[in-house]
Amino acid sequence: MTATVGVADGQTWSAGSYEAHARFVSELGAGALEWLAPRAGERILDLGCGDGALTARIAETGARVRGVDMSPSLLEAARERGLDVEQMDGHALTFSDEFDAVFSNAALHWMTRPVEVLQGVARALRPGGRFVAEFGGHGNVAAVVTAMRAVARARGGDETIAGPWFYPTPAEYQALLEQAGFSVRRIALIPRPTPLPTGIANWLKTFRKPFFDQFGAEESGRVLDEVVAVLKLSLCDDAGQWTADYVRLRVAARLKN
């Protein structure tokens, strides 16, 4: 699912806001689910399960799935779906030799200490267990981050808050996986221009609220307008449709015996 485990820089989530402005994130996770190919009876961990939209789809296969996330609001929404979920930091997973597979969609780029994450995933898996994930890869939302950094620099703000994410290349992430004891079966960087049904302003307020909060209540709206104006040149077409410059990294790996 969603990006909420070990979130950097004070990012928080509202289940209602996520449903309104970011539902496309879980809807686009179908390809990663195909790589996971869950089977009935398997024990599967959904790392960064968010509101459980994809967790529920895994459970429908007959797999016994458990979700972890850091957002109380999204976890409450997942529990309302009848799912087994708990609050846990993805950098400090507490499981040991419990799962046949670990799955993650659109969450790992929020976890900026990937060595710790992968160590926890390896501990959680049984020998030979699968790890399938999709998250932001090298070049993801590059235009968005560049616009926020430019506006922050012009206003004397902290431009580093614009992009606290981990967006590795395939080679970089494969090396980290191998160091953690995994054998990489498939890995791909996938450009995915993504239409934003409710526009770029709502995307920015949903995914990067801490960036705008740094300017205070009176100025944050004007800063948002400035970033939107810059991005309109490259991400908005003549019909007014906004498209985010997403690039995803999808990987399937297996823990060595």
C-alpha positions in Angstrom: 0.0 0.0 0.0 1.1 3.4 1.2 3.9 5.4 2.4 3.8 5.6 6.1 6.3 3.5 8.0 9.3 5.4 9.5 8.1 8.6 7.8 10.7 11.4 7.8 10.3 15.1 8.6 7.0 14.9 10.5 4.8 13.6 7.7 1.4 12.5 8.9 -1.6 10.9 7.2 -5.4 11.2 7.3 -7.3 8.3 6.0 -10.0 10.6 4.6 -7.4 12.8 2.8 -5.6 9.7 1.5 -8.9 8.3 0.1 -9.7 11.5 -1.6 -6.4 12.4 -3.1 -4.1 9.4 -3.2 -6.2 6.3 -3.8 -4.4 5.8 -7.1 -1.3 4.7 -5.2 -2.8 1.4 -4.1 -4.7 1.0 -7.4 -1.4 1.1 -9.2 0.1 -1.6 -7.0 -1.5 -4.5 -9.1 1.8 -5.2 -10.9 3.7 -5.7 -7.7 1.0 -8.0 -6.5 1.4 -10.1 -9.6 5.1 -10.5 -8.8 4.2 -11.5 -5.3 1.7 -14.2 -6.5 0.4 -14.9 -3.0 -0.9 -18.4 -2.3 -3.5 -19.8 0.1 -2.1 -20.6 3.5 1.1 -18.5 3.2 2.1 -16.1 6.0 2.7 -12.7 4.4 3.7 -9.4 6.0 2.5 -6.2 4.3 5.2 -3.6 5.2 3.6 -0.1 5.1 0.1 -1.4 4.7 -1.6 2.0 5.1 -5.4 1.7 5.0 -5.2 -2.0 3.9 -6.5 -1.7 0.4 -3.8 -4.1 -1.0 -3.6 -6.0 2.2 -7.2 -7.0 1.7 -6.5 -8.2 -1.8 -3.7 -10.4 -0.5 -6.0 -11.8 2.1 -8.6 -12.6 -0.5 -6.2 -15.2 -2.0 -6.4 -17.2 1.3 -3.0 -16.1 2.5 -2.7 -15.2 6.2 -1.6 -11.6 6.0 -0.5 -9.1 8.7 0.1 -5.4 8.1 2.3 -2.9 9.8 2.3 0.9 9.5 3.1 4.0 11.5 -0.1 6.0 10.8 -2.9 5.6 13.5 -5.5 7.0 11.1 -4.6 4.6 8.3 -4.3 1.6 10.6 -7.8 2.4 12.0 -9.1 2.3 8.4 -7.3 -1.0 7.8 -8.9 -2.5 11.0 -12.3 -1.4 9.7 -11.6 -3.8 6.8 -11.2 -6.6 9.3 -7.4 -6.8 8.8 -4.8 -7.9 11.3 -2.5 -4.8 11.6 -0.3 -3.1 14.1 1.7 0.1 14.5 5.4 -0.6 13.9 8.4 1.3 12.5 9.7 -0.2 9.3 13.3 0.5 10.5 12.7 -1.7 13.6 10.7 -4.7 12.6 10.3 -7.1 15.6 9.5 -10.3 13.7 11.7 -13.4 13.5 11.5 -16.3 11.1 7.7 -15.8 10.8 6.7 -15.1 7.1 6.9 -16.8 3.8 6.9 -13.5 2.1 7.2 -9.7 2.8 5.3 -7.3 0.5 5.5 -3.6 0.3 3.9 -1.0 -2.0 4.7 2.7 -2.1 6.2 2.7 1.3 10.0 2.0 1.2 10.9 5.4 -0.2 9.8 6.9 3.1 12.2 4.7 5.0 15.5 6.5 4.7 17.7 3.9 6.4 17.3 1.0 4.0 20.0 -1.1 5.6 18.0 -1.3 8.8 14.8 -2.0 6.9 16.3 -4.9 4.9 17.9 -6.4 8.0 14.4 -6.4 9.6 12.8 -7.9 6.5 15.5 -10.7 6.4 14.8 -11.5 10.0 11.1 -11.6 9.5 11.4 -14.1 6.6 11.8 -17.9 6.8 14.8 -19.2 4.9 14.0 -19.0 1.2 11.2 -16.5 1.8 10.2 -13.9 -0.8 10.5 -10.1 -0.7 8.5 -8.2 -3.3 8.3 -4.5 -3.3 7.5 -1.4 -5.4 8.4 2.1 -4.4 9.9 5.3 -5.7 13.0 4.8 -7.8 15.7 7.1 -9.1 14.1 10.2 -10.8 10.8 9.9 -9.0 8.9 13.2 -8.8 12.1 15.0 -9.9 10.2 18.0 -11.2 8.1 18.3 -8.1 11.1 18.2 -5.8 13.0 20.7 -8.0 10.2 23.2 -7.9 9.8 23.0 -4.1 13.6 23.4 -3.6 13.7 26.4 -5.9 10.8 28.1 -4.1 12.3 27.3 -0.7 15.7 28.7 -1.7 14.1 31.9 -3.0 12.3 32.3 0.3 15.1 31.3 2.6 13.4 28.1 3.7 14.8 24.7 4.3 14.9 23.1 0.9 15.9 19.7 2.2 12.3 19.2 3.5 11.2 19.2 -0.1 12.5 15.6 -0.7 13.3 13.5 2.3 12.8 10.3 0.3 15.0 7.3 -0.6 14.9 6.9 -4.4 17.6 4.4 -5.4 18.8 3.1 -8.8 18.3 -0.6 -9.5 22.0 -1.2 -9.1 22.1 0.6 -5.8 19.2 -1.3 -4.3 20.3 -4.7 -5.7 23.6 -4.2 -3.9 21.8 -3.5 -0.6 19.6 -6.5 -1.0 22.6 -8.8 -1.7 24.4 -7.4 1.4 21.3 -8.3 3.4 21.4 -11.9 2.2 18.9 -11.8 -0.7 19.2 -13.1 -4.2 17.5 -10.8 -6.6 15.3 -12.5 -9.1 13.8 -9.5 -10.9 14.4 -5.7 -10.6 13.1 -2.9 -12.9 12.9 0.8 -13.0 9.5 1.7 -14.4 8.6 5.3 -15.6 5.0 5.8 -14.7 3.5 9.2 -15.6 0.5 9.3 -13.2 -2.6 11.4 -13.7 -3.6 13.2 -10.5 -7.4 13.2 -10.3 -7.6 16.1 -7.8 -4.6 18.1 -9.0 -1.1 18.9 -7.9 -2.1 21.2 -5.1 -3.9 18.4 -3.3 -1.0 16.0 -4.0 1.4 18.5 -2.4 -0.7 19.0 0.7 -1.2 15.3 1.1 2.4 14.1 0.6 4.5 17.1 1.6 2.6 19.1 4.2 5.7 19.6 6.4 7.4 21.5 3.6 4.7 24.1 3.5 4.2 24.2 7.3 7.7 25.6 7.8 6.6 28.9 6.3 3.8 29.4 8.8 0.1 29.6 8.5 0.0 33.0 6.8 2.6 32.2 4.1 2.1 28.5 3.5 -0.8 29.1 1.0 1.2 31.6 -1.0 4.2 29.2 -1.1 1.9 26.4 -2.3 0.6 28.7 -5.1 4.2 29.5 -6.2 5.2 25.8 -6.4 2.0 25.1 -8.4 2.7 27.9 -10.8 6.2 26.5 -11.5 5.0 23.0 -11.9 2.2 24.0 -14.3 4.8 24.6 -17.0 5.7 20.9 -17.1 3.1 18.8 -15.4 -0.2 20.3 -16.5 -1.6 20.0 -20.0 -3.8 22.4 -22.0 -6.9 20.7 -20.7 -5.9 21.3 -17.1 -5.0 17.7 -16.4 -2.1 17.3 -13.9 0.3 14.3 -14.3 3.0 13.5 -11.7 6.4 12.4 -12.9 6.5 9.1 -11.1 9.2 6.5 -11.5 8.9 3.2 -9.7 11.4 0.6 -8.7 9.9 -2.9 -8.5 11.9 -5.8 -7.1 11.4 -9.5 -6.4 14.1 -11.2 -4.3 14.5 -14.4 -2.2 16.2 -14.8 1.1 19.1 -17.2 0.7 18.8 -20.5 2.7 
